[in-house]
C-alpha cells in the first residue's frame, strides 16, 4: 500500500487535553491491487490544546526542625507551600497533618500559600518525649511536599510542699 495523499500523524503525549476538534477534509488510501481510492477516515485538526508535561516545581517552609514545648502547650505552627516557578505561594492545597500516625490536627488556609496548623500537647505523653509532626501539601499541577517537624514535649516543672502543723492532734 502507498498513500495517494500526504499523511499527517499526530503524536499524543501524556497530559494533553483537547479542548475542541473539528472534522475537515478526507484522507484516501490507495490500494495497489484495485487502483481505487477508498475513503478510510476523516482527518482532524485540533484547534486548541493545553500541554502540561510536568508539574510546577515547589518547596515548603515551616517551623524549625525541632521545637521544645511544655506539656499543655497549645499553639500554632505556620507552613508555606511555595511555587518556585512563579515565585508565589500556592493557596487551596490539600493539607494533611499527622502526629503519632493519626490525622488529628486542624489546619487553616490563610491564603497566598500560608497554612496554620493547630497543635495541642495535652493529648501527648511527657517523659520527655519527641514526637514527629508530618505536614503534607499537595495540589494538582504542583509537586507534592512534606515537612517533618520534631516536637519535644517536656513535663511541666512542679514541686511538692509538705506542710505539717506544729501541733499534732493524735
C-alpha positions as a Python dict, from the first residue, in 0.01 Angstrom:
ca = {
    (1, 'X'): (0, 0, 0),
    (2, 'X'): (104, 354, -56),
    (3, 'X'): (-58, 683, 32),
    (4, 'X'): (-203, 883, -252),
    (5, 'X'): (-212, 1197, -41),
    (6, 'X'): (20, 1335, 220),
    (7, 'X'): (-29, 1169, 559),
    (8, 'X'): (-11, 1367, 880),
    (9, 'X'): (29, 1182, 1204),
    (10, 'X'): (-47, 1311, 1549),
    (11, 'X'): (168, 1207, 1841),
    (12, 'X'): (-24, 1238, 2165),
    (13, 'X'): (194, 1292, 2469),
    (14, 'X'): (94, 1247, 2828),
    (15, 'X'): (-122, 1518, 2977),
    (16, 'X'): (-256, 1669, 2652),
    (17, 'X'): (-609, 1794, 2690),
    (18, 'X'): (-806, 1850, 2367),
    (19, 'X'): (-1046, 2141, 2404),
    (20, 'X'): (-1210, 2125, 2060),
    (21, 'X'): (-1188, 1911, 1747),
    (22, 'X'): (-1325, 1991, 1402),
    (23, 'X'): (-1355, 1739, 1119),
    (24, 'X'): (-1232, 1866, 783),
    (25, 'X'): (-1106, 1703, 463),
    (26, 'X'): (-1082, 1331, 396),
    (27, 'X'): (-781, 1104, 377),
    (28, 'X'): (-774, 850, 98),
    (29, 'X'): (-588, 522, 98),
    (30, 'X'): (-487, 384, -241),
    (31, 'X'): (-497, 10, -280),
    (32, 'X'): (-233, -104, -533),
    (33, 'X'): (-439, -402, -644),
    (34, 'X'): (-764, -219, -714),
    (35, 'X'): (-645, 125, -821),
    (36, 'X'): (-949, 259, -641),
    (37, 'X'): (-941, 519, -378),
    (38, 'X'): (-1125, 409, -71),
    (39, 'X'): (-1233, 658, 187),
    (40, 'X'): (-1093, 539, 519),
    (41, 'X'): (-1136, 817, 775),
    (42, 'X'): (-1161, 1188, 834),
    (43, 'X'): (-863, 1394, 932),
    (44, 'X'): (-894, 1618, 1232),
    (45, 'X'): (-744, 1950, 1323),
    (46, 'X'): (-702, 2035, 1687),
    (47, 'X'): (-792, 2400, 1737),
    (48, 'X'): (-671, 2445, 2091),
    (49, 'X'): (-458, 2231, 2316),
    (50, 'X'): (-314, 2261, 2661),
    (51, 'X'): (5, 2065, 2719),
    (52, 'X'): (138, 2000, 3065),
    (53, 'X'): (433, 1766, 3053),
    (54, 'X'): (548, 1831, 3408),
    (55, 'X'): (434, 1985, 3733),
    (56, 'X'): (543, 2318, 3875),
    (57, 'X'): (846, 2292, 4100),
    (58, 'X'): (762, 2369, 4461),
    (59, 'X'): (912, 2391, 4805),
    (60, 'X'): (769, 2420, 5154),
    (61, 'X'): (883, 2612, 5457),
    (62, 'X'): (789, 2557, 5817),
    (63, 'X'): (894, 2591, 6177),
    (64, 'X'): (1244, 2489, 6290),
    (65, 'X'): (1329, 2120, 6256),
    (66, 'X'): (1286, 2075, 6631),
    (67, 'X'): (1078, 2271, 6878),
    (68, 'X'): (1068, 2221, 7254),
    (69, 'X'): (746, 2281, 7447),
    (70, 'X'): (599, 2203, 7786),
    (71, 'X'): (310, 1962, 7828),
    (72, 'X'): (-18, 2152, 7799),
    (73, 'X'): (115, 2388, 7531),
    (74, 'X'): (-140, 2473, 7265),
    (75, 'X'): (-7, 2668, 6974),
    (76, 'X'): (4, 2727, 6602),
    (77, 'X'): (270, 2627, 6353),
    (78, 'X'): (285, 2814, 6023),
    (79, 'X'): (381, 2644, 5696),
    (80, 'X'): (427, 2794, 5349),
    (81, 'X'): (370, 2594, 5028),
    (82, 'X'): (567, 2783, 4759),
    (83, 'X'): (565, 2772, 4376),
    (84, 'X'): (931, 2813, 4275),
    (85, 'X'): (843, 2860, 3906),
    (86, 'X'): (616, 3161, 3964),
    (87, 'X'): (778, 3271, 4292),
    (88, 'X'): (448, 3283, 4478),
    (89, 'X'): (251, 3093, 4740),
    (90, 'X'): (14, 2810, 4648),
    (91, 'X'): (-329, 2862, 4805),
    (92, 'X'): (-602, 2597, 4813),
    (93, 'X'): (-375, 2296, 4856),
    (94, 'X'): (-479, 1969, 5013),
    (95, 'X'): (-307, 1959, 5351),
    (96, 'X'): (-280, 1658, 5579),
    (97, 'X'): (-104, 1659, 5913),
    (98, 'X'): (-12, 1353, 6115),
    (99, 'X'): (105, 1332, 6473),
    (100, 'X'): (151, 984, 6622),
    (101, 'X'): (33, 842, 6289),
    (102, 'X'): (-314, 993, 6333),
    (103, 'X'): (-456, 1282, 6133),
    (104, 'X'): (-589, 1481, 6426),
    (105, 'X'): (-465, 1830, 6357),
    (106, 'X'): (-673, 2116, 6227),
    (107, 'X'): (-530, 2349, 5966),
    (108, 'X'): (-638, 2679, 5818),
    (109, 'X'): (-559, 2815, 5471),
    (110, 'X'): (-457, 3176, 5536),
    (111, 'X'): (-416, 3248, 5162),
    (112, 'X'): (-106, 3306, 4950),
    (113, 'X'): (21, 2955, 5028),
    (114, 'X'): (36, 3007, 5405),
    (115, 'X'): (-120, 2738, 5626),
    (116, 'X'): (-170, 2745, 6001),
    (117, 'X'): (-167, 2413, 6192),
    (118, 'X'): (-302, 2392, 6548),
    (119, 'X'): (-115, 2169, 6792),
    (120, 'X'): (-237, 2074, 7140),
    (121, 'X'): (15, 1882, 7354),
    (122, 'X'): (-234, 1781, 7624),
    (123, 'X'): (-304, 1468, 7418),
    (124, 'X'): (62, 1361, 7433),
    (125, 'X'): (276, 1182, 7690),
    (126, 'X'): (558, 1361, 7867),
    (127, 'X'): (880, 1193, 7979),
    (128, 'X'): (1030, 1399, 7789),
    (129, 'X'): (928, 1255, 7454),
    (130, 'X'): (996, 1359, 7096),
    (131, 'X'): (704, 1343, 6854),
    (132, 'X'): (713, 1395, 6479),
    (133, 'X'): (460, 1615, 6304),
    (134, 'X'): (427, 1537, 5931),
    (135, 'X'): (269, 1815, 5722),
    (136, 'X'): (190, 1711, 5363),
    (137, 'X'): (99, 1956, 5085),
    (138, 'X'): (-49, 1857, 4751),
    (139, 'X'): (-229, 2035, 4467),
    (140, 'X'): (-292, 1931, 4108),
    (141, 'X'): (-20, 2066, 3881),
    (142, 'X'): (230, 2115, 4164),
    (143, 'X'): (493, 1895, 4326),
    (144, 'X'): (399, 1718, 4647),
    (145, 'X'): (586, 1843, 4954),
    (146, 'X'): (626, 1707, 5305),
    (147, 'X'): (775, 1880, 5608),
    (148, 'X'): (866, 1697, 5925),
    (149, 'X'): (897, 1891, 6249),
    (150, 'X'): (1009, 1723, 6571),
    (151, 'X'): (820, 1839, 6878),
    (152, 'X'): (982, 1754, 7211),
    (153, 'X'): (731, 1769, 7495),
    (154, 'X'): (873, 1822, 7843),
    (155, 'X'): (684, 1775, 8167),
    (156, 'X'): (568, 2085, 8349),
    (157, 'X'): (815, 2157, 8631),
    (158, 'X'): (649, 2111, 8965),
    (159, 'X'): (749, 2068, 9324),
    (160, 'X'): (573, 1928, 9623),
    (161, 'X'): (548, 2116, 9950),
    (162, 'X'): (463, 1913, 10257),
    (163, 'X'): (312, 2107, 10540),
    (164, 'X'): (266, 1969, 10884),
    (165, 'X'): (121, 2170, 11167),
    (166, 'X'): (345, 2208, 11471),
    (167, 'X'): (80, 2063, 11696),
    (168, 'X'): (-7, 1705, 11638),
    (169, 'X'): (-362, 1626, 11744),
    (170, 'X'): (-311, 1250, 11766),
}
